[in-house]
Amino acid sequence: MSLSLESNNSTEHEIEYPSDQINKTESQLPLLKEEFHKILDQQLKIVKEELKENFQKGLESQLHLINEELNECFTEIKEEIQQMAVKIQTNEN
């Protein structure tokens, strides 16, 4: 098998590839494909794990913010109840 290459000066170069080398390379393709898929699977697992960790950190951060807001609301409600209790006591007296 030969491959023609054209260079910038418009001359054509032919590269000869021996058939046995081509056959050997073609026979390795299934192994290379399998190895490639293994690497992709490993990378996919890593990415999934990182996404899961980042998502969990994001959720924890959001929960922390929500918790702070709820605490502020409860504090305000508690203060309002105490003020109402004081008003009720002063009205009773």
Secondary structure by P-SEA (a helix, b strand, c coil): cbbbbbccccbbbbbbbbaaaaaaaaaaaaaaaaaaaaaaaaaaaaaaaaaaaaaaaaaaaaaaaaaaaaaaaaaaaaaaaaaaaaaaaaaac
